[in-house]
């Protein structure tokens, strides 16, 4: 890669890294796995940077890679192996409502992968319906129906007040 292309890549990744990590974390609910998913996403992006910069929507292109890496990780049998005899406690994060955070993460895990991916990309990564459809390689109608079903399921689990302001409009 030429130095100007590498500089563009570094600038792009520097600006998007927190957002990508947040999306990965919301998909898998594990900070370490999210790190791995983001790392493999950025490696793929680096290797295909020349093709990626020609995409109409670079953010959608990158989120599509991210979701595919998440799905690839879920398919691997080694991800179901627990290496210790107990799960380590996760420390509470300051300045967050830990109970609400845990409830949201548990509710997200109850959703099917497709609905979870749509909800994360639409509401936590702030992608449009069109960008989400491009990232997932599906139609905008599919995004809308998955989003509607996912929000309905989350409202059932969390209650209506937990999702105020997320009314889905076509």
GROMACS elastic network, one bead per residue, 0.5 to 0.9 nm:
[ bonds ]
;  ai    aj funct       b0    kb
    1     4     6  0.83062   500
    1     5     6  0.62778   500
    1     6     6  0.62462   500
    1    46     6  0.89439   500
    1    47     6  0.88686   500
    1    49     6  0.86374   500
    1    50     6  0.86094   500
    2     5     6  0.52808   500
    2     6     6  0.61392   500
    2     7     6  0.86264   500
    3     7     6  0.60535   500
    3     8     6  0.86189   500
    4     7     6  0.50437   500
    4     8     6  0.62856   500
    4     9     6  0.86618   500
    5     8     6  0.50766   500
    5     9     6  0.61881   500
    5    10     6  0.86587   500
    5    49     6  0.79766   500
    5    50     6  0.79624   500
    6    10     6  0.61541   500
    6    11     6  0.85788   500
    6    46     6  0.84650   500
    6    49     6  0.87498   500
    7    10     6  0.51273   500
    7    11     6  0.61443   500
    7    12     6  0.85577   500
    8    11     6  0.51405   500
    8    12     6  0.60861   500
    8    13     6  0.85849   500
    9    12     6  0.51358   500
    9    13     6  0.60951   500
    9    14     6  0.84376   500
    9    45     6  0.86254   500
    9    46     6  0.71915   500
    9    49     6  0.72663   500
   10    13     6  0.52021   500
   10    14     6  0.59041   500
   10    15     6  0.85679   500
   11    14     6  0.51778   500
   11    15     6  0.63306   500
   11    16     6  0.87747   500
   12    15     6  0.54110   500
   12    16     6  0.63518   500
   12    17     6  0.85403   500
   13    16     6  0.51164   500
   13    17     6  0.55741   500
   13    42     6  0.77777   500
   14    17     6  0.56426   500
   14    18     6  0.83404   500
   15    18     6  0.77069   500
   15    19     6  0.84197   500
   16    19     6  0.54097   500
   16    20     6  0.60996   500
   16    21     6  0.86470   500
   16    59     6  0.86149   500
   17    20     6  0.51206   500
   17    21     6  0.60964   500
   17    22     6  0.85560   500
   17    38     6  0.81554   500
   18    21     6  0.51459   500
   18    22     6  0.61208   500
   18    23     6  0.86484   500
   19    22     6  0.51048   500
   19    23     6  0.62221   500
   19    24     6  0.86275   500
   19   124     6  0.85067   500
   19   125     6  0.65715   500
   20    23     6  0.51411   500
   20    24     6  0.61404   500
   20    25     6  0.85287   500
   20    34     6  0.89322   500
   20    38     6  0.66327   500
   20    62     6  0.87040   500
   20    63     6  0.76081   500
   20    66     6  0.78225   500
   20   125     6  0.79106   500
   21    24     6  0.50560   500
   21    25     6  0.59996   500
   21    26     6  0.85307   500
   21    31     6  0.84128   500
   21    34     6  0.62004   500
   21    35     6  0.67326   500
   21    37     6  0.83583   500
   21    38     6  0.61587   500
   22    25     6  0.50702   500
   22    26     6  0.61364   500
   22    27     6  0.85945   500
   22    34     6  0.80306   500
   22   124     6  0.77654   500
   22   125     6  0.78874   500
   23    26     6  0.51830   500
   23    27     6  0.62458   500
   23    28     6  0.88259   500
   23    34     6  0.83012   500
   23    63     6  0.85184   500
   23    66     6  0.84530   500
   23    67     6  0.89557   500
   23   117     6  0.88372   500
   23   120     6  0.62151   500
   23   121     6  0.69664   500
   23   124     6  0.66883   500
   23   125     6  0.62330   500
   24    27     6  0.50946   500
   24    28     6  0.62736   500
   24    29     6  0.79817   500
   24    30     6  0.85782   500
   24    31     6  0.83695   500
   24    33     6  0.81348   500
   24    35     6  0.77747   500
   24    37     6  0.66470   500
   24    38     6  0.67737   500
   24    66     6  0.71290   500
   24    67     6  0.78365   500
   24    70     6  0.73929   500
   24   120     6  0.87500   500
   25    28     6  0.53240   500
   25    29     6  0.50402   500
   25    30     6  0.58178   500
   25    31     6  0.57564   500
   25    32     6  0.85428   500
   25    33     6  0.76281   500
   25    35     6  0.80904   500
   25    37     6  0.89670   500
   26    29     6  0.53692   500
   26    30     6  0.81131   500
   26    34     6  0.83590   500
   26   105     6  0.71389   500
   26   108     6  0.77441   500
   26   116     6  0.85123   500
   26   117     6  0.87914   500
   26   120     6  0.65076   500
   26   124     6  0.81559   500
   27    30     6  0.85502   500
   27    34     6  0.80991   500
   27    67     6  0.81470   500
   27    70     6  0.73730   500
   27   108     6  0.79296   500
   27   109     6  0.81343   500
   27   113     6  0.82743   500
   27   116     6  0.67192   500
   27   117     6  0.65337   500
   27   120     6  0.68556   500
   28    31     6  0.81076   500
   28    33     6  0.70191   500
   28    34     6  0.66174   500
   28    70     6  0.73248   500
   28    74     6  0.88565   500
   28   109     6  0.79932   500
   29    33     6  0.81216   500
   29    34     6  0.76878   500
   29   105     6  0.64899   500
   29   106     6  0.85627   500
   29   108     6  0.86607   500
   29   109     6  0.78021   500
   30    33     6  0.53329   500
   30    34     6  0.59853   500
   30    35     6  0.86428   500
   31    35     6  0.62449   500
   31    36     6  0.87968   500
   32    35     6  0.50566   500
   32    36     6  0.64586   500
   32    37     6  0.87553   500
   33    37     6  0.61550   500
   33    38     6  0.85741   500
   33    70     6  0.88678   500
   33    73     6  0.87242   500
   34    37     6  0.50303   500
   34    38     6  0.60832   500
   34    39     6  0.84327   500
   34    70     6  0.83783   500
   35    38     6  0.52187   500
   35    39     6  0.60500   500
   35    40     6  0.86889   500
   36    39     6  0.50317   500
   36    40     6  0.62046   500
   36    41     6  0.84661   500
   37    40     6  0.53016   500
   37    41     6  0.60605   500
   37    42     6  0.86103   500
   37    66     6  0.67201   500
   37    67     6  0.87197   500
   37    69     6  0.59399   500
   37    70     6  0.61577   500
   37    73     6  0.78930   500
   38    42     6  0.60706   500
   38    43     6  0.85005   500
   38    66     6  0.67308   500
   38    69     6  0.83290   500
   39    42     6  0.51894   500
   39    43     6  0.61260   500
   39    44     6  0.86306   500
   40    44     6  0.61508   500
   40    45     6  0.84808   500
   40    65     6  0.89590   500
   40    66     6  0.82169   500
   40    69     6  0.71092   500
   41    44     6  0.52011   500
   41    45     6  0.61128   500
   41    46     6  0.86011   500
   41    62     6  0.74355   500
   41    63     6  0.86349   500
   41    65     6  0.58949   500
   41    66     6  0.54320   500
   41    67     6  0.89348   500
   41    68     6  0.87754   500
   41    69     6  0.66568   500
   42    46     6  0.59721   500
   42    47     6  0.85293   500
   42    62     6  0.83451   500
   42    65     6  0.87900   500
   42    66     6  0.86068   500
   43    46     6  0.50733   500
   43    47     6  0.62426   500
   43    48     6  0.86282   500
   44    47     6  0.51705   500
   44    48     6  0.61768   500
   44    49     6  0.82308   500
   44    65     6  0.77718   500
   45    48     6  0.51357   500
   45    49     6  0.54364   500
   45    51     6  0.89981   500
   45    52     6  0.70449   500
   45    62     6  0.71722   500
   45    65     6  0.79734   500
   46    49     6  0.50182   500
   46    50     6  0.85259   500
   46    52     6  0.88824   500
   47    50     6  0.81779   500
   48    51     6  0.54787   500
   48    52     6  0.60388   500
   48    53     6  0.88053   500
   49    53     6  0.61007   500
   49    54     6  0.87253   500
   50    53     6  0.56946   500
   50    54     6  0.69783   500
   51    54     6  0.55017   500
   51    55     6  0.70341   500
   52    55     6  0.53562   500
   52    56     6  0.89258   500
   52    57     6  0.89594   500
   52    58     6  0.64980   500
   52    61     6  0.71191   500
   52    62     6  0.81386   500
   53    56     6  0.81589   500
   53    57     6  0.86816   500
   53    58     6  0.64606   500
   54    57     6  0.86037   500
   54    58     6  0.79487   500
   55    58     6  0.55694   500
   55    60     6  0.88837   500
   55    61     6  0.70292   500
   56    60     6  0.87152   500
   56    61     6  0.84826   500
   57    60     6  0.53596   500
   57    61     6  0.62174   500
   57    62     6  0.87878   500
   57   131     6  0.72576   500
   57   134     6  0.83394   500
   58    62     6  0.61826   500
   58    63     6  0.85886   500
   59    62     6  0.51486   500
   59    63     6  0.61275   500
   59    64     6  0.85315   500
   59   127     6  0.85233   500
   59   131     6  0.79635   500
   59   135     6  0.82422   500
   60    63     6  0.50693   500
   60    64     6  0.60830   500
   60    65     6  0.87092   500
   60   127     6  0.77137   500
   60   130     6  0.88969   500
   60   131     6  0.52367   500
   60   132     6  0.65869   500
   60   133     6  0.84105   500
   60   134     6  0.60684   500
   60   136     6  0.84108   500
   61    64     6  0.51756   500
   61    65     6  0.65350   500
   61    66     6  0.88210   500
   61   131     6  0.85362   500
   61   134     6  0.72216   500
   61   135     6  0.56035   500
   61   136     6  0.89642   500
   62    65     6  0.50923   500
   62    66     6  0.62333   500
   62    67     6  0.87605   500
   62   135     6  0.73922   500
   63    67     6  0.61319   500
   63    68     6  0.84760   500
   63   121     6  0.78414   500
   63   132     6  0.82090   500
   63   135     6  0.55121   500
   63   136     6  0.79951   500
   64    67     6  0.52358   500
   64    68     6  0.61643   500
   64    69     6  0.86007   500
   64   132     6  0.82822   500
   64   134     6  0.73632   500
   64   136     6  0.54309   500
   64   137     6  0.75320   500
   65    68     6  0.51263   500
   65    69     6  0.61413   500
   65    70     6  0.86374   500
   65   135     6  0.76285   500
   65   136     6  0.88132   500
   66    69     6  0.51533   500
   66    70     6  0.62540   500
   66    71     6  0.87273   500
   66   135     6  0.88083   500
   67    71     6  0.62098   500
   67    72     6  0.85417   500
   67   117     6  0.70713   500
   67   135     6  0.79012   500
   67   136     6  0.73165   500
   68    71     6  0.50500   500
   68    72     6  0.60298   500
   68    73     6  0.85769   500
   68   136     6  0.82427   500
   69    73     6  0.61608   500
   69    74     6  0.86930   500
   70    73     6  0.51817   500
   70    74     6  0.64119   500
   70    75     6  0.88877   500
   71    74     6  0.50992   500
   71    75     6  0.64015   500
   71   113     6  0.81388   500
   72    75     6  0.52299   500
   72    76     6  0.66371   500
   73    76     6  0.54327   500
   73    77     6  0.86382   500
   73    78     6  0.89190   500
   73    79     6  0.69934   500
   74    77     6  0.78243   500
   74    79     6  0.67168   500
   74    80     6  0.85050   500
   75    78     6  0.88709   500
   75    79     6  0.79879   500
   76    79     6  0.58957   500
   76    80     6  0.80434   500
   77    80     6  0.58544   500
   77    81     6  0.76144   500
   78    81     6  0.54297   500
   78    82     6  0.88131   500
   79    82     6  0.80023   500
   82    85     6  0.74881   500
   82    86     6  0.83434   500
   82    87     6  0.82581   500
   83    86     6  0.86454   500
   84    87     6  0.69491   500
   84    88     6  0.87702   500
   87    90     6  0.89485   500
   90    93     6  0.89975   500
   92    96     6  0.82984   500
   92    98     6  0.66443   500
   93    96     6  0.61459   500
   93    97     6  0.85292   500
   93    98     6  0.71946   500
   94    97     6  0.84324   500
   94    98     6  0.85889   500
   95    98     6  0.86991   500
   96    99     6  0.86486   500
   96   100     6  0.83751   500
   96   101     6  0.75121   500
   97   100     6  0.54517   500
   97   101     6  0.61763   500
   97   102     6  0.86787   500
   98   102     6  0.60136   500
   98   103     6  0.84302   500
   99   102     6  0.51444   500
   99   103     6  0.60390   500
   99   104     6  0.85304   500
  100   103     6  0.50141   500
  100   104     6  0.60567   500
  100   105     6  0.85573   500
  100   162     6  0.85385   500
  101   104     6  0.51728   500
  101   105     6  0.61822   500
  101   106     6  0.85877   500
  102   105     6  0.51113   500
  102   106     6  0.60609   500
  102   107     6  0.84696   500
  103   106     6  0.51337   500
  103   107     6  0.60417   500
  103   108     6  0.85459   500
  103   157     6  0.88841   500
  103   158     6  0.73001   500
  104   107     6  0.50230   500
  104   108     6  0.60601   500
  104   109     6  0.86066   500
  104   154     6  0.83471   500
  104   158     6  0.74731   500
  104   162     6  0.88757   500
  105   108     6  0.50849   500
  105   109     6  0.62705   500
  105   110     6  0.88934   500
  106   109     6  0.51687   500
  106   110     6  0.66476   500
  107   110     6  0.52697   500
  107   111     6  0.70568   500
  107   153     6  0.84162   500
  107   154     6  0.61772   500
  107   157     6  0.63631   500
  107   158     6  0.70987   500
  108   111     6  0.55065   500
  108   112     6  0.86463   500
  108   115     6  0.89230   500
  108   116     6  0.61984   500
  108   119     6  0.86190   500
  108   120     6  0.88560   500
  108   150     6  0.87674   500
  108   154     6  0.73475   500
  109   112     6  0.77602   500
  109   113     6  0.84638   500
  109   116     6  0.76157   500
  110   116     6  0.85752   500
  110   153     6  0.86031   500
  110   154     6  0.86276   500
  110   157     6  0.89575   500
  111   114     6  0.79980   500
  111   115     6  0.60726   500
  111   116     6  0.56091   500
  111   150     6  0.66821   500
  111   153     6  0.74167   500
  111   154     6  0.80440   500
  112   115     6  0.55008   500
  112   116     6  0.61162   500
  112   117     6  0.86276   500
  112   150     6  0.83645   500
  113   116     6  0.50731   500
  113   117     6  0.60395   500
  113   118     6  0.86358   500
  114   117     6  0.51871   500
  114   118     6  0.62942   500
  114   119     6  0.86995   500
  114   136     6  0.87727   500
  114   143     6  0.89875   500
  114   146     6  0.70678   500
  114   150     6  0.89627   500
  115   118     6  0.51385   500
  115   119     6  0.61239   500
  115   120     6  0.85427   500
  115   143     6  0.83937   500
  115   145     6  0.89305   500
  115   146     6  0.51075   500
  115   147     6  0.62061   500
  115   148     6  0.87851   500
  115   149     6  0.73163   500
  115   150     6  0.52334   500
  115   151     6  0.86273   500
  116   119     6  0.51911   500
  116   120     6  0.60738   500
  116   121     6  0.85137   500
  116   146     6  0.86216   500
  116   147     6  0.85042   500
  116   150     6  0.69903   500
  117   120     6  0.52282   500
  117   121     6  0.60599   500
  117   122     6  0.84283   500
  117   132     6  0.89278   500
  117   136     6  0.82068   500
  118   121     6  0.52379   500
  118   122     6  0.58670   500
  118   123     6  0.82776   500
  118   129     6  0.89431   500
  118   132     6  0.68165   500
  118   133     6  0.84956   500
  118   136     6  0.81661   500
  118   143     6  0.64017   500
  118   144     6  0.86514   500
  118   146     6  0.67042   500
  118   147     6  0.59500   500
  118   150     6  0.81263   500
  119   122     6  0.52374   500
  119   123     6  0.57400   500
  119   124     6  0.73151   500
  119   125     6  0.89322   500
  119   146     6  0.82003   500
  119   147     6  0.59471   500
  119   150     6  0.68119   500
  119   151     6  0.75512   500
  120   123     6  0.56014   500
  120   125     6  0.62764   500
  120   126     6  0.83984   500
  121   124     6  0.58341   500
  121   126     6  0.63246   500
  121   127     6  0.57268   500
  121   128     6  0.83947   500
  121   131     6  0.88194   500
  121   132     6  0.62285   500
  121   135     6  0.86700   500
  122   125     6  0.59548   500
  122   126     6  0.51110   500
  122   128     6  0.62789   500
  122   129     6  0.69629   500
  122   131     6  0.87734   500
  122   132     6  0.66210   500
  122   147     6  0.81393   500
  123   126     6  0.51798   500
  123   127     6  0.73007   500
  123   166     6  0.78879   500
  124   127     6  0.82035   500
  127   130     6  0.79149   500
  127   131     6  0.56843   500
  127   132     6  0.58343   500
  128   131     6  0.50850   500
  128   132     6  0.60097   500
  128   133     6  0.84519   500
  129   132     6  0.51455   500
  129   133     6  0.61160   500
  129   134     6  0.86263   500
  129   140     6  0.60890   500
  129   141     6  0.88114   500
  129   143     6  0.65347   500
  129   144     6  0.71934   500
  129   170     6  0.87145   500
  130   133     6  0.50641   500
  130   134     6  0.61911   500
  130   135     6  0.85817   500
  130   139     6  0.81617   500
  130   140     6  0.59007   500
  130   143     6  0.83847   500
  131   134     6  0.50164   500
  131   135     6  0.60395   500
  131   136     6  0.85763   500
  131   140     6  0.88469   500
  132   136     6  0.61177   500
  132   137     6  0.82828   500
  132   138     6  0.84505   500
  132   140     6  0.78942   500
  132   143     6  0.70421   500
  133   136     6  0.52277   500
  133   137     6  0.57118   500
  133   138     6  0.50263   500
  133   139     6  0.55266   500
  133   140     6  0.53209   500
  133   141     6  0.85253   500
  133   142     6  0.77334   500
  133   143     6  0.59882   500
  134   138     6  0.65471   500
  134   139     6  0.78165   500
  134   140     6  0.83949   500
  135   138     6  0.80372   500
  136   139     6  0.86753   500
  136   143     6  0.86687   500
  138   141     6  0.83234   500
  138   142     6  0.64783   500
  138   143     6  0.73019   500
  139   142     6  0.51948   500
  139   143     6  0.65372   500
  139   144     6  0.88114   500
  140   144     6  0.62075   500
  140   145     6  0.86852   500
  141   144     6  0.50656   500
  141   145     6  0.61908   500
  141   146     6  0.85032   500
  142   145     6  0.52026   500
  142   146     6  0.59558   500
  142   147     6  0.83003   500
  143   146     6  0.51979   500
  143   147     6  0.58820   500
  143   148     6  0.84530   500
  144   147     6  0.50929   500
  144   148     6  0.60654   500
  144   149     6  0.86061   500
  144   168     6  0.82567   500
  144   169     6  0.85070   500
  144   170     6  0.66912   500
  145   148     6  0.50629   500
  145   149     6  0.61226   500
  145   150     6  0.84041   500
  146   149     6  0.51865   500
  146   150     6  0.58926   500
  146   151     6  0.84779   500
  147   150     6  0.50296   500
  147   151     6  0.60018   500
  147   152     6  0.84185   500
  147   168     6  0.74945   500
  148   151     6  0.53072   500
  148   152     6  0.61359   500
  148   153     6  0.86410   500
  148   167     6  0.88906   500
  148   168     6  0.65363   500
  148   169     6  0.88035   500
  149   152     6  0.50815   500
  149   153     6  0.61638   500
  149   154     6  0.86138   500
  150   153     6  0.51060   500
  150   154     6  0.61489   500
  150   155     6  0.85734   500
  151   155     6  0.60192   500
  151   156     6  0.85241   500
  151   163     6  0.81795   500
  151   166     6  0.81339   500
  151   167     6  0.82208   500
  151   168     6  0.78782   500
  152   155     6  0.50893   500
  152   156     6  0.62555   500
  152   157     6  0.87645   500
  153   156     6  0.50796   500
  153   157     6  0.63311   500
  153   158     6  0.85482   500
  154   157     6  0.50832   500
  154   158     6  0.57246   500
  154   159     6  0.74905   500
  154   160     6  0.85676   500
  154   162     6  0.88407   500
  154   163     6  0.79618   500
  155   158     6  0.51707   500
  155   160     6  0.50902   500
  155   161     6  0.81266   500
  155   162     6  0.73680   500
  155   163     6  0.66974   500
  156   159     6  0.55604   500
  156   160     6  0.74066   500
  157   160     6  0.89412   500
  158   161     6  0.79616   500
  158   162     6  0.59891   500
  158   163     6  0.78117   500
  159   162     6  0.57560   500
  159   163     6  0.74840   500
  160   163     6  0.58178   500
  160   164     6  0.67884   500
  161   164     6  0.53501   500
  163   166     6  0.56982   500
  163   167     6  0.78793   500
  164   167     6  0.71484   500
  165   168     6  0.88258   500
  166   169     6  0.89414   500
